[in-house]
Amino acid sequence: MNRKILTFLLFISSALTINAQTINGIVKAQKSDGEVEPLAFASIYWLEGKISLESNEKGEFSFNKKGSGTVSLIATYVGYTKDTLLLKNGEVKAELLLKEQNELNAARVVGKQEGNFLSKITPVKTEVITAAGLCKMACCNLAESFENSASVTVGYADAITGARQIRLLGLSGIYTQMLDENRPVMRGIAAPFGLSYIPGQWLESIQIAKGPSSVVNGLEAITGQINLEHRKPTAEQPLFLNLFLSNTLRTEANVASSLQLNNKLSTVMLGHFSTDPKGHDGNHDGFKDEPVSMQFNVSNRWLYLADNGMQIRFGFKALSDDRVAGMNEFEKGMDITPNLWGSEIKNTGLNSFLKIGIPLNASNSKNIATVIDYSWHRLNSFFGLNKFDAIQNSAFVNVIFQNEINENHKLILGLSGQMDNLDETLTIREFTSADNLSDVSVLYPGREERSVGAYGEYTYTKGEKVSVVTGIRLDRNNIYGWLFAPRVNVKYAFFDELIFRGSAGRGFRSPNQISDNLGILSTGRRIVLENNPDIEDAWTYGVNLTGYMPFGFDKKASLSFDYFRTDFNSQLIVDQERNTSEVWFYNLDGRSYTNTYQADFSVAPVERFTILATFRYNDAKATLEGQGLVERPLVSRYKGVLNFQYATRMNKWTFDFTAQLNGPSKLPSFIGGGNSPVYPMFYAQVTKKFRDLDVYIGGENLSNYRQKHPIMNASDPYSQGFNSTLIWGPLMGVKVYAGLRFTIWK
């Protein structure tokens, strides 16, 4: 069987390709002495076509317009300012000029780069967190990259493991498809801690697309997609170093090196080390607030550009993460006893990918692209008496044919396959004496799942006025049968300053009963799994209206309103209120939905000073056995964010301040019901810029607000009443940190 899969993958990879290109352009660089010369291997992004290009050794690039009346281009290169160019209908020549960042005029342009902004071009409402936005926060990892976003909420999954989870459109992050440069990642047993395995300083940008998106990357986008763009091999940055230290002794180091070996081959090497060496117990409940941990993470990405336009991208990533949690006295290697509750979690992972592509005609209006991805992940863990071990092997293949029929019409056809082999074992133990443990029951919730699908996506554009993207997928799943997913995204500009977007679509995902809810192992309850869980099936609809107003320093203030609704046809319910001695998993019998309303406002009142304000309201309900349709517990009803940033001339100093207001959550009945308190969170950071060095200091949770008693029955951890999953607020108090970012430019 493995030989057949390998033969199939090799056959697919031999037919490969990527990208399209027609409009002729050139990227030039202006040095600090005023000299202008072509800039080789600059990154060019075409907004309407959602395609990234790279200039050749002469700074030149070309691509086909793909049916867009206007063409919006952004050119970037590390160490230089970005340049934006708008070509109107009929224009076929593009010239972009980037300037060194240490030059006076260039520094003034850099000051305009927003940390967060709403894309004006995309048919799907997309919030972009730029490299500048990632530097505004401590941003140790992806979980700490959303502090200025009301769209995404990040919190602790439980009070033991340190695992973070996101919420988008009022639902858990398991319903958001995570993409690494358009490859599905953080799936299955890799999901609980996946946000912690993407260092923020490895990233170039984050794109948050709400609602159903493209069918090209699979079925799993229910509430949206979050795509990560990493540092590029073509960046002229032989060395980047980031060091970080907090008052809790969290220590972190990130290193990146982009090397152009010749005019065809380039690579980027990424390294990460972090450790929390000391356990802290700020609420004095006898348990560590966060695990003692140590993580190593390395990645290597390559790019090959052939003379005929072919591009080959490949790379790998490896990680090792050790966590020790539980009572303050518990240390790595200790045995648990009736008087000592502890947890050890060991994650090991390996990922590799290959992208190859070749244009099919001289104008590149037709091309075929192939993506192959393989992941192996192992999780060995125990949580008191509950022991969970799992190994996952996953393979993903996607073959895409793209045909730009003419100025207004574009067609994508494709075939994709996903294979997941999850070998999971949940062992429930008990003490036979003070020193001995015995197995009481063993559960095997793993599965072998294979899915093969075909899809088509048609795009109609009429300049910047109208954009319609319609797509359908039909997949055959060996467990759940045929799965049909239609999706549509519409953008209509009433005029340049007022844009409407609408979307609707269907998504599916296979539930992972244990790994999706790892925190329930840190309870004293008996776990009752669903023997035949249904595939989770939901429709999501949304509308957005964005207006751009000619006031503020840059005359680009924006105000955006959106509404999204998700309706589940089937869902796996995790119910802790049915029985106070058990956690029940069962298939939804009734209704389950969320309504999400959000408003975003941004303005630059004066030069180098920006204000971002957002507010989101959630209405999330589900049918629970014995209760009927009720509000989802532990889901915050609203969140408000207010961010201020000011930079002095040439960005010598940057000051950033963020305030959050987090609304109440419904509390489960067995802890008294009612609502959690409304609470604020404050963040601040100051950065001093030198020629090649940035030094920053900052603080998080400056009001020192913490959830009181996050662990139920912490004094009796082997009782049925022990529960660490009832989290609605922050677990850690005020955190102060300092760090530096050092860069050597080529």
N, C-alpha and C positions, 0 to 999 in steps of 0.2 A: 504493500500500500504506500509506504514512504517513497519507494522508488517511482511509483506512478505519479505521486504528487511532485516529486523533484523533476521528473521528465516533463510534466505539464508546465511547471514554472519556468524551466529552461526554454521550452517551446514558446511560451508567451513572451519571455524577455528578448527573444531573437527578433521580435517584430516591432520593436519599441519606437517611442518618440516623445517630442514635447513641443510646446509653444508655437505660437504663430507670430508673425512679424510684418507690413508694406509701407507706408509713410517713412521717408528717409530722414534721419536725424543725426545730430552729433552732440556730444557732451564735451564742454570745454572747462578747464580749470584756470582760475585766476590766482596766481601766487601773491604773496604779501608784497612783492616788489612790483606788482602790476603786470607781470608777464602772463600772457594767455597761451595755453597749449591744450591739445586734445587730452581728454581724461579717459584712460583705458579702464575697462572693467567696472565702470560706474553702474549702479543699479537704477533702472528706470521702471516705474510702475504706471501702467495704463489703467486708470480708474474704471472707465466704462467696461473694458474687457476683462478686468480683474486678472491681468497678466503681468508678471514681472519679467523684465528683460535685462540684459547686460550689454554694455557697449563693448566693441572689440578693442584690439590693441591700438586702433586709430581713433578711438572715441566714438565710432559710428555705430548706429543701430538702425533697424528697419522692421516694420511689421505691417500686416494688413489691418485696415480700419475696422473690420468686423461689423459692419453695418451701423456704425455710429456717425451721426451727423457732425458732432463735435468730438474732439479728442482732448482729454485732460491728462497731462503727463506730469509726473513728479520724478525728479532725478536726485539721487542721494549718493554720498560717498563719505565714509567715516573720516572725520577731520576737516570736512568741508560743509558749508551751508547747503541746504537743499534748495532746489529751484523748481518752480511750478510754471507750466506753460499750457495755455488753452488754444488749440487750433480750431478755427471755425470751419464750417463745411466748405470743401474745395481746397483748403490749405493742405499741402503735402510735405512741407519742409519744416523741420523742427530744430531749433538750436537752444540748448540749455547751458547756463553758465553757473558753475559752482565756485565759491570763494573760500579761501582758507579761513578757518574759524578764528585764528588769532589776529586777523586783520580787522581794523576798526569797523568798516562798513559791514563785514561779514558778521561780526558779533551782534550788530543791531538787527540783522535778519534772523539770526538764531533766536533772539529774544522773542520773536513772534511765534515760534513753534509751541503749540499748545500741548500740555500734558495729556489732556483728554479732549476729544472733539467728536461730533457726530458727522459721519461722512455725508457729503452733499450729493454724491454721484450714485452710490449703490442703490439698487432697487429694494434691498432689504435694509431696514433700519439697523445701522451698524455703528457702535461706539468703538472708537479707537483709542487705546492707551499707547502713547508713543514712548520712544526711548527717554525723552525728556520727562514724561510722566512717571516712568519707572524709577528715575533718579530722584523724584520728589519724595520718595518714601524709603524706609529702611530696605524694603523689598528683598528680604533674604531669599524668598522663594515665591512661587506663583500664588500661594495662599495669602501672601501679604501684599499683593499687587492691586487690590481692588478697594483700597480704603477711600478713594475719591469717587467711587462709583456707587450710585444707588441702585443700578440695575442688578448688580451682583452683591449678594451678602455672603460673607464668609464667617463661619463660626466653628467651634469645637464640636465634633460628633459625640464626644463623651468626655468625662472628667478623668479618664485613666490613660488612654493610648496616645493622646496628643494629635490624633488624626483630625484634619480639617475637612469641612465639607462646604460647598457653595450652594447657594439657592438662586435660581433664576426663574422669574415669573411665579414666585411663591412656591416652587417645588424643589426638591432635593436635586443636587447636581448630577445624580445618576441619570436624570432625564435631559441633561445637556450634553451634546456630543463634543468631546474634546479632540482637537486636531493639532497635530504638529506639522505645520506647512502642508496642510490638507491630507495628512495621514491620520486615521483614527488611532487614538492612544488612550491610556488610563482606563482600561476596560477590565472587568472581572476582578480578580484578586489584586490587580495593580491599582485599582481605583481608590481604596480607603486612604492611602498615603501618597497618592500620585501628585497632588498639588505641592507636596513638600520636596518632590524630586526634580522640579524645574527651577533652577536658580534664576532669580529675576535679572541678574546681570549677564545671563546668557542670551537674553531676549532683545530683539530689536523693536518689536511691537506686539500688541495683543489686540485682536479684533473680536468684539462681542456682537454677534448677530442674533437678534431676538426672533423667536418663532420658527416656523418651518423654513428651511433654507433649501439649498440645491440638493437634488437627488443623487448627484455624482458621487458623494462620499458615503452613501449608505442610507439605512432606514432610521438610525438611532437619534436623530435630532428631533426631539419632541418640543422642548421649550426653547431651543436655540443651539447655536454653535459658538464655541470659543476657539479661535485659531491662533496659534503661536508662531511668530516669525523669529527665527534664531539669527545670531550674528552670521554674516556671510563670509564664505571663503575669499571673496574678492575684495574685502575691506582692507585698506592699506594700514593695517594696525598690527604690526608684528608682536606687540605685547600689550595686553591690558591686564591690570591687577586690581582687584577689589579686596580690601580687608575690613573686617567688621568686628566690633566688640561691644557687648551690652553690660549693664550693671548686674545682670543675672549670670554673667560669665559666659554667655553664649558667644562662641567664637566662630568666625566664618572667613574663608578665603576662596575667591574665585579668580581663575586665570583664563585668558583667551588669547589665542595667537592665530592671526590670519596671514597666510603665506602664499604668494603668487610664485610658483616654481618656474613657470614659463608663461608664454602668452596663451596657453591652452589649459594648463592644469593648475589648480589652486586648492588649498585646504584650510580648514579652521580647526584648531584643537582647543577643547574646552575642559577645564578641570574644576572640581568643587570639593571642598572639605568643610564640614561644620560639626560642632560638638556643643552639647549642653552638659557640662561635666558635673554639675552639682544640682541635687534635688532641692526644690524650694517648696515650702508649705506655708504660703502666706495667709491661709484661712485657718491654720492650726487644727485641721481635722485628722491629722495623722497620716495623710496621703500626699504624695508628691503632686504638685499642681500640674507639672509637665514631666514627661519621662526624662531620665538621664539618657542621652543619645549620642551616637557618633555616625556620621554619614560620609561616604566617599562616592563620587560621581564623576565619570569621565565620558567624553564624547569626541568623536572625530568625524568631520564631514568633508567630502571631496566634491569638486566640480571639474568636469572636463568639457571644453568647448571645441568642437571639431570645425574644420574649415567649411564643411557643407551645411553648417547650421545645427548639427546634432549636438545635444547636451546630455551628459551622463552625470547624475548626482547619486552618490552613495555614501553610506556612513554607518556608524554603530554607536551605541551608548551602553554603558555598564554601570551598575550601582550596587552598593552595599549599605544597609542601614540597620543599626542595632539600637533597640530601645529597651530600657528597664524602667518599669513603673510599679505602682502599688504603694504599700506602706513605706514610710520614711526609712525604716530599718532594713528593708529588703534591698539586696544588692545582687548584681549579676552572678549567676552560678549557685545561688542559694536555693535550698529546697523550701517549698511552702510548708507550713505547719498549721494546726488549728488556731494558732495565735499569730500567724504571720501570713498575710495575703500579699501576693506579688504577681508580677506579669513580666514576661520577656517576649519581645517581638523581633524577629529577624527577617528582613526582606532582602532578597537578592534578585537582580534582574539583568537581562540582556536584550537589546533591541538592535536590529539591523534593517536597512532599507536600501532600495535601488530604484532610481528613476532614470529612464532612458527615453530619448525621443528623436524623431527625424521628420522634417517637413516632407510632405508628399508631392508638392509641386514647386515650381520656381518662385511663385509669389507667396508661398507658405499659407495660402488661404485654406489649405487642407493639411491636417496633420494628425498623427496618432500618438497618444501618450500612454505609457504604462508605469504603474507604481506597484512595487512588490515590497511587502513589509512582513517581518517575522519578529515575534516577541516570545521570550521565555521568562517566567517569573515564578519564584518560590517564596512561600510564606510559611515560616515555622513559628508557632506562638502558643503561649498558654496564658490564661486569665484566671488566676485562682484555680478552681477545679475544672474549668473548661479548657480543653486543649484543641487547637485548630491548626492543622497542617494542610497545605495545598500547593499544587504545582499546576501551572497553566502554560500551555503551548498554543499560540495563536498565529495564524497566517492570513494575510490580506493581499489580494491581487485585484488590480483595477486597470482595465484597458479602455482607453477613451479615444474615440474618433471625433474630430471636430471639423466642420465644414462651414466656412464663412460664405454663404451663398451670394450675398451682395451687401450693399451699404446698410440695409435695414434688417437683414435676416441672418440668423446664425443657428446652426443645428449641432447638437452633441449627441452621440450614440455611444453606448458602452456596455461592457460586461464586467461583472465583478464577482468575487468569491470571498467568503469569510469562513475560516475554520477555527473552532475553539475546542480545545481538549482540557477540561478542568478535572483534576483528580483531587478531590477534597475529602477530608476526614475530620469529623467533629467527635471528640471523645469526651464523655462526661465521667468524671471520677469522684470518688468519695474517700474519706479517711477510714481505714480499718483500724488504725491505732494512731498514736501521736506522730509516728515516724513513717507510716506506710500508706500508700495510695493504691486503690484498685479501680479498674474500669467498671463503670456501672452500665453504660450503653455507648454504642458507637454508631454514628450516622454518616452516611456517604451521600451528600447532596450534590456531588459533581455530575458532569455530563459531557458527552461528546456531541457537538453541534456543528452542522455544516449548512451553509446557505450559499446558493448561486443565484444571481439576479441579472436582469437586463434592464436598461433604462434609456430614456430619451429625454432631451431637454431642448426646447425651442425658445429662442430669444428674439423678440422684435423690438427695435429701437427706432425712434425718430428724433434724432438730435438729442438734446437734453430734455425735450418736452415729455416724451412717453418712453417707458421701458416696461415690457411685459416678459416675464420668464415663466414658462409653464413646463412642468416635468412630470413624468410618471416612472414608477419602478414596479417591476414584478419579480418577486424573489420566491424561490422554492427552498423551504427550510425542512431539514430531515425530521425535526420534532414537531413543528407547528404548521407544516403544509405551505400552501400558497399565501403570500403576503403582497397586497396591492397598495401602493402608496402614491396618490396624486398630490402635486403641490403647485401653487401658483403664487407669484410675487409681482406686484404692479406698482409702478411709480409714475405719477403724473404731476408735472409742474404747471400750476395755474399761470404762474409767471416765474421769473428767475428767483424771486425771494419767497415764494410760497410753494411748498412741495408736499404732495400727498403720497402716502405709501399704504398698500394693503397686502395682506398675505393670508393664505390658508393652506393647510396641508395635514397629512397624516404621518405618524411615526410609530415605530415599533421598537421594543427592546426586550431581550430575554432577562428575566429577573435572576439575580444571584442572591439567594436567600441569606446566606451568612455574610459573604464579603460586602454586600451592599449595606449591611446593618451590623458591622463588626462590634459595635459598642454593646450590643445586647449580651455578648459573652461576659461583660463586666457587670453582671447582675447575679443575684442569687436565685433567679427564677428558672423553672423548667422551660425548655424551648420546645415548642410544638410546631414542626415544619409542615408546609403544605405538600402533600404527596405528588400532586400533579399541578404545579403552578402554570397558569395561563401566561402566554406572552402578553406583555403590557402594550396596549393599543390605545392611542389617543389622537384626537384632532385638536389642532391649535389654530386660532384665528387672531388676526391683529390688524389694527389701523394706526397710522401715525400721521400727524400734521406738523410740519416744521416750517417756521418762518424766520427769515433773515432780515435784520433791521439795520438801517444805515446810521447807527450811532455808536459811540465809543471811539477810542483812538483809531482803531483799524476799520471802523465802519462795518463790522461783521458780527454784531451781536446776534444771538440766535435764541429762539424760544420754541420748544418742541413739546407736543402732547402725544401720548400713545395709550392704547388700550389693547390688552391681549386676554384671550380666554382659552383655557385648555380643558377639554372634555375627554374623560377616559371611557372607552368601551370596556376595557378590562384592565385590572391593576392588581398587584400583590399588596395586600394590606398587612401592616405590622401593628398589632393591637396589644397594648399593655394594660388596657382598661377592662378587657373581658373577664380576666381573672387575675387577682393580685399575686398569685403564686406562679403564674405562667406568662410567657410571651407567645402569642398566637400569630402564625402566618396563615393567611387564607385568601382565596380569590375574592375580588370585589363582587358583592351582590347588591347592586343599587347604583347610585350616582356618585361621581367624584369629579370635582372641577375646581378651577381657580380662575379668578378675575383679577387682573393686575392693571392699575392705572399709574401713570408716571408723567411728570413734567420736568423738563430740563431747561435751564437758562444759563447762558454764558455771555460775558461782556468784558471788554478791556477798557475801563473808564479812562485811563491815561496810558502813556507809553510804558511798556514793560510791567504793567499791573493787570492781572486777570482775576476775574471772579467767576466761579462756577457754582450753581445752586441746583440741586435736584431733590425731588420728593416722589416717593413711591408708596402706593397703598395696595394691600393684598386682601382678597376675600377668598379664602381657601377652605373647602369643605369636602368631606368624604363620608360615606356610609359605613358605620361600624356596627358589628353585630350587637344587638341588645340596646343600641342607642339611636339608630337611624342616621339621618343626615345631620352631621354636626361639624363644627369648626375643627380644622386640623390642629391638634395640640402642638405647642412649641414652634409655631410659625408666627414671626413678627408681623403685626398688622400693617405697620408703616415704617419707613425709614427716610430721614432727611439728611442731606449732605450739603455743607457750605465750605467751599475751598477758596482761599486767597493765596495768590503768589505774586511776589514783587522781585524784580531783578534790577540791580544797578547797571549803569552803563558798562557795556562789554561783558555783562554777566559776571563781574568780579564777585559780587555777593548775590545769593538767591535766598529769599525767605519764603517759606511755605507753611501755611496753617490750615488745618482741616477740623471741622466740627461735625459730629454726627449726632442725630437724635433717633434713638431706636425705640419703636413702639412696643406695646404690650403683646404678649403671647398667651394663648389659652393654656392653662396648666391642667394636667390630668386630674381626674376626680380622686384618685387614691392619695394625692398629696394635698387634698383640700379644695381642688378646683380653683375657680377665679382666674385672675390674670397676673402675669408677671409685671413688675414695675416698668415704667418708662425711664430710660436712662440715657445720659449723654456719653460721648467719647470724644477726646481731643487729641490731635496729633500736631506736631510741629517739627520743622527741620530747617537748619541754616547751613548753607554751603558756601565755602570760600574757594574761588577758582584761581589757580596759578597757571603757569604756562602749560604744563603737562600733568598737573596734579589738582585734583579736587579733594578738599577736606570737608567733612560734614559731621554735624552733631544733631541729635534730635531726640524726641521723646514720643512715646505712645501711651495711650490711656492716661493722660496727664491728670485727670480728675481722680485717678486711683479707684475707679468704680469696679467692684467685683460682685459676682453672684454669691450670695451667702449660702453656705451649706449645699454645694453642688452635688455631693454624694449622700444619698439617703442611707441611714444606718451605717455610717462609716465606722462606728465603734464595734459593729458585729458583722464583718464582711462575708461570713459564710451563712448568714440567715437569708430567708426568702425576701426580706425587706431591703436587702442591699441592692442599690441601683445607682449607676453613675451616668445614665443616659439622659437625664432630665435637664438638659442644658439650654438656657435661653439668653445667657449673658456672658461677659468675659470672665475667664478663670484667673488670669494673671493681672496683677496690679500695674502700677506705673513702671514703664521700662524706659531707661535712658541709654542711648547708644552713641557711638562715634565710629567713624570709618574714613577710609580714603579710597579714591579711584585714581590710579596712575596709568598713563598711556604713553607708549612710545609710538610715534608716527613714522611711517616709512619715508 
